[in-house]
Amino acid sequence: RGSDSVYRPGVQEVPVYTEDGATYDVVQSGSSYVLSVNGVATTVNVPLVNGSRIPTKADLTRLGPVWKVEDGVYWIGGPLWSSSSSYNQVGSRGGNTNSIGIEMCSNRGGDIYDTFQRTARLVADILIRNNLPTSRVKMHNTWSGKNCPQTIIAGNYWSEFMKMVEMQYTIQTEYKDAKISITSLAPNTIDETGRVINNPEVTTSVSYYLTIELGGQQRSITLYNIVPGTTTWEQWDGTYSTSKIWNNGNYSLSVAE
């Protein structure tokens, strides 16, 4: 953290960490261009893209520059740079020397969500071992502007991935002795990990038991979800109303499978 890379919000309340804890932009300052945070210009210079084109907000990497909040102050990693490559984005330096890189891989026909979950568990473990907050998790894109992790970016899945990391962080720090298991009540559709193993012809409500054992006590809860049908006029956009998930809609109930 450099003394030339600080944004002081004054008495403004600053969150310790949220995914969208800061709003970034690029503004002109004299003959130069600088980063602005929450509408306030900083002293962090934003270079020309590939040394020639005037930078804009769209040229910043997806998560913005690396930053942290300490005693009400945003500390921003600088100077920013524009890699002389086809990425054409302005990012933070130091990824190879100041971070721990993780490579994800899924075979053809493999379960990419299982890969995400295993990676989230590893990320949480690394954070705990190094006494780091979840705000320190960044994309490869943050450093170089590369479209990576491509699958997560293409699926707009970063916030969901970070929820996995935060959940694993909580489990490993506060409930590390707990035993968590799933019992499918719709075994023809979902398995014991909650994975869909067979897509139903009609949009179907499924349920499962979530059981937690901790301190000699055991608690279970029945949870429900919706599995889209393969033959339906309804267009699935990834969300369903609560009434449908809780079996109050016109969908078949699968708990008797």
N, C-alpha and C positions, 0 to 999 in steps of 0.2 A: 504494500500500500504506500503510495508516494504522497508527499505533502502537496504535490501539484494535482492530485487526483481526488479531491474531497468535496463533497457537497454537504453543506450544513443547513438543515431545514429549520433551524431556530427552535422555537418552542413547539413546533408541530409534533404531534404524537406520531411515532414511527413504529410500525409493527416489527417484531423480532424477525418474522419471516412469513411471507405469503407468496404464492406462486406469481401473483401480479402485484407485488409490493411496490413497484416503481414503474412509472410511465416514462418512456424514453422518446427523445426526438433529436433531430439535428438542426441547429440554428446557426446563422451566420454571426460572427463576431469580428468586425473589421474586415480584413481580407482573409480571415480564416473561418473554419467551421468547427463548432464545439458541440459537445453532448449536452442536452438539457435533461434534467430529471424532475418529474412532476411539475413541468413548466418553468423551472428555474435553470438558467444557463450555468454550466460549470466551467472549470478551466481545463477539462479533458478535451484535447484536440481530436477531431475526426478527420482522418486523411482523405485525400482524393481517392476515389475508387480506381484501383490499378494505376494510380499515379496521374490520372487524367480527368476523370469525370467527377463533377460536383456531387458529394454524398447527400443522400436523403434518408429519411426514416426507414424506407423500404430496403436500404442497403445494410442495415444493422442485422446481426444474426438473430435467430428466432427468440432467444431468451434475453437478448440484449447483452451488454458487457458483464463481466464478472463483478459482483458487488457483495458487500456485507454491511450490516448495520451494527454499530458499536457506540454505545452511549449517546444515542440520538443522532448519529452521524452516518451518512452513507459513504463508505470507502469504495472507490471505484478503481479497478485495476487498469493501469494505463502504462504507456500510451497505447491507444488502439492502433490497429494496423489493417491494411488491405492486402491480402495475399495476391501476388502477381500470378494468378492462375485463372482458370475458367469459373471459379466460384463467385467472383465479383461481389463479395460481401465484406463488411468491416467487422472485425471480431477482436477478441482479447488475445494477448500474447500469453505464453507460458504453459500451454497445455501439456507439452511433452516433458517439461522440467518441474512442474508444480502440481501435477495431478496423477491419479491412478487410473489408467485406461482399462476398460473392460470391453472385450469383443464378444458379441452375441452371434450365435450361429444356430440355424435350424435346418435340418435336412429336408429335402423335397418330400412332401407328404407328412412332415413332422408337425408338431403342435407349437406354433409360434407363441401362443399365450402361455404355455408351460415354460417356454424360454424366458418370456418376460417375468414371470413369477419367480423363477429360479434366480434370475439376474437381480430382481428386487431384493430377494433374501440375501444375496451376496453383497449388494450395495449397502444394505442396512448393517450387515456384519462389519464391513470396512469402516463405515461411519462410526460405529460404536467403538471399535478397536482404536481408532485414531481420534476419538473425542471430537467429532465434527457434527454440525447440524445438517439436516436434510437440505438446507439452502445451498450447500456446497456441491450438490449433484448438478452437473452440467452436461449438455449434449456435446458430442464431437463438433457439431456445427458451431458452438459458441467460440471455439478456438480458431478454426480455419475457414468457416463458412461452408464447409463441405455438407452435402445433403446426407447427413448421418446423425443418428440412426435412421436410415431411410424408411424402414417399415413403420416405425413409430411416427415419423414426420408425415408420411403419406396417409396414415390412418388418423392423423390428428389425435394421437393417443398419449402424448407426453403427460398431460395432467392425470390420466388414468394410471399410467406407469408410476408416477410420483405418489399416488394414493397407495399403490402396492408397497412402495418403499416405506412410506410413513406407517402403514399398518404393520409391516415386518419390524420396523424400528420399535414400535410400541410393544409388539409381542416379545421381541428379544430383550427389551429392557425391563418391562413391567410384568410380563407373564411368561418368562422363559421356562418356568417349571410346569406350565399348563400343557395338557394333552388335548388337541383339537382334532375332531374327526367329523366326517360327513357320512350319513346313511341315506342313500337315495330311496325315495318312495315312488320313483318312476324309473326303475332299472332298465326298461327298454328304450328310454330316451336319454337319461343322464346317468353317469357312473358315480362311483364313490368320491371322486374328486370334484364333482360338479360339472364335468365336461359333457357336452352334448355328443352322444355316440351314434344316435340315429335321428335324423330330421323327420318329424311327423308330417303327414300329408296335410293336416289342418293345423292351424295355430292352436297350440296346446299349453295349458297351465300345468307346470310341474312343481313338485315339492320335495323337500328333503329335511332330515333332522340335522341340526348342527349341535354337536355335543362338546362340552368343555369340562375337563376334570382338573381341579386345582385345589390343593390343600385338603385332600381327602373328601372333597365335595364334588358332585356332578350336577350339571345343569344342561338341559336340552331345550331347543326351540325349533318349531317347524317354520321353515321359510318357503316362500313361493316365488316362482318366476315364470316368464313366458318364453316359449320356444316357437319361433315363427314357422308356419306351415309351408310346405313346398308347393302346394296348390291352393292359392288364395288370391282373391282380388285385392285384398288390403295390402298397401305398400308399407313395408316395415322401415321406419327411419331410426331404429335403435332404441326407441322409447315407447312405453305403453302407460296408460293411466293406471293409477292405483287400483281402481275398481276391477280392471281386467286382470291384473296380477293377483288380486285376492279372490279370483274366481267368481266375480259378480257380473262378468261379461258373458257373451255368447260363445265361449270357448269350451272345449271338452276338458274334463278334469282327469288328470292322469295318475292320481294317487293310487288307483286300484290296479295299475299295471302289474 
